[in-house]
Amino acid sequence: MIEDMLRTPSAVRDAERYTAHNYHPLPVVISSAEGAWLTDVDGRRYLDCLAGYSALNFGHRHPTLVRAAHEQLDRLTLTSRAFIHDQFADFCRELAALCGKDLVLPMNTGAEAVETGIKVARKWGYQVKGVAPGQANIIVADGNFHGRTTTIVSFSTDSDARADFGPYTPGFTVVPYGDLAALEAAIDGNTVAVLLEPIQGEQGVVLPPAGYLPGVRRVCTENDVLFIADEIQSGLGRTGRTFACEHEDVVPDLYLLGKALGGGIVPVSAVAADADVLGVLRPGQHGSTFGGNPLACAVATEVVRLLATGDFQRRSAELGERLRAGLEGLLGKGLVAVRVRGLWAGVDIDPALMTGRQACERLMARGVLAKDTHGSTIRLAPPLVITPDEIDHAVAQLAAVLAG
Ligand SMILES: Cc1ncc(COP(=O)(O)O)c(C=O)c1O
C-alpha cells in the first residue's frame, strides 16, 4: 500500500504521543519551505495561507533575512543586556524611526510585549498621572487576544483561554469592542490605558467600525489615558500599511509589535513609545535575558529595512483587493461574511455546510494551508510575497471546498 510508505502518519502519531495537547494542528508534517510554499515529509507542496499567524509576512526564508541570520550566527549570538552589542543601536534607532517614536524596548514573544506595555502603563499611571498606589486600571475589549500569560488570560473573554487558570490578575475592565460610548463610560481617574487590537485577529479578523479608533484616540487624549495598540498580528505590512492604526490616521501612545518583526526566523517583539512613557522604566525594573539579542537584532533590523521601502505595504494593499474580489465572489456560495484588510481576511462559512476545521482539512487536501478560528470562521493571511496567480489559486480551492 502506498499509504504504508508515507512518512506523515507516523510523524503525526509521534508528535501527538510526546507533546501536551495544547494545540490541535492539521495532520501535515512540514519539512521545508520557500516564499509562500511549504513541502511536507512526503514531498507534497502546499500554498501557505496562514504565514505563521503573520510571523512570516516576508515569506519563508526571505534571502535578505536568512543572509543576515547566517552572518550574525558566525559572529555573535548572545551577550545579554549586561553588555551592549554592535547590532543593538541600529535596530532600536531604525525601529523607533519606523514607528515615529523616541524609544523602543525589545523583548522576545508577543505576550512579553503586552506584559511590558501593561507594566509601563501602570508605572506611568503612578509616577506621571498620579494614580493612587495599587489602583491603576486598564480598559480592554471583549473578544481580545493578547497572549497566554496568567495576567493576559485574566482579561480574556474566551473561556478556553481563561477557565481554570485563576486566580486572575485584577486591574482590567472589559468593554464591547467597537463601542466608543461604553469605553468612554468605563474611564475614571484610575484608568491608565486602553489596550486594543486595531483589528481583532484571533476573533476572526474583526474590523473596527469606521471612526472607532480615532474616537478611542480622542477619548484617551481628553482623559490623560495611554492608547496601547497591540499591532503584534495586524502590524508590519499585513493590512497594506505599516500599522493597522494608519488606515484611520491614528497614532497610539504605545505600539506593541512581534511576530513578523523576527522575520519568521527568531522570536522578536518590542514596545515603541515616546520618552515620556517608556522613560519611566529604570534599571532593574524590567528585562529579559534574550530580549534584544544580537541574532534577533540583526534579523529584525533587516525586517525594518524591508518595511522602510514601503514595497511590502503596497503589495499587501494591491493584492488584498484581488483577494477581496475573489472572496466576495463566494458570498452566497458557501460564505456568509467576508472581512478583508490588505492581505488579511476572515471568512465566515455557512455553518450548515461545515465547520472551519473541516474547511481547513479539505483545503489541506487541495494543497492550501489555512487555519480555522472560532466555529465556522477561517483566517487567510498569506505571506506578502504571494503572487496574484497564487491568490487566485487559493480562492479557487476554497470555492471548490465550499461547492463540496
Ligand atoms: C494580537 C496579538 N497579541 C499578542 C499575541 C501573542 O503573541 P505570542 O504568541 O508571540 O506570545 C498574539 C498571538 O497570536 C496576537 O495575535
The ligand as a Tripos MOL2 file, in Angstrom:
@<TRIPOS>MOLECULE
LIG
   16    16     1     0     0
SMALL
NO_CHARGES

@<TRIPOS>ATOM
      1 C1         -2.7620   40.4870   18.7530 C.3       1 LIG1
      2 C2         -1.8390   39.5120   19.4460 C.ar      1 LIG1
      3 N1         -1.2150   39.8890   20.5640 N.ar      1 LIG1
      4 C3         -0.3700   39.0730   21.2090 C.ar      1 LIG1
      5 C4         -0.1230   37.7960   20.7440 C.ar      1 LIG1
      6 C5          0.8080   36.8910   21.4980 C.3       1 LIG1
      7 O1          1.9860   36.6660   20.7930 O.3       1 LIG1
      8 P1          2.9250   35.4230   21.1590 P.3       1 LIG1
      9 O2          2.2130   34.1860   20.7420 O.co2     1 LIG1
     10 O3          4.1900   35.6660   20.3650 O.co2     1 LIG1
     11 O4          3.1630   35.4820   22.6360 O.co2     1 LIG1
     12 C6         -0.7630   37.3720   19.5860 C.ar      1 LIG1
     13 C7         -0.5420   35.9930   19.0600 C.2       1 LIG1
     14 O5         -1.2990   35.4620   18.2850 O.2       1 LIG1
     15 C8         -1.6440   38.2470   18.9150 C.ar      1 LIG1
     16 O6         -2.2870   37.8770   17.8000 O.3       1 LIG1
@<TRIPOS>BOND
     1     1     2 1
     2     2     3 ar
     3     2    15 ar
     4     3     4 ar
     5     4     5 ar
     6     5     6 1
     7     5    12 ar
     8     6     7 1
     9     7     8 1
    10     8     9 2
    11     8    10 1
    12     8    11 1
    13    12    13 1
    14    12    15 ar
    15    13    14 2
    16    15    16 1
@<TRIPOS>SUBSTRUCTURE
     1 LIG1         1 GROUP 0 **** ****
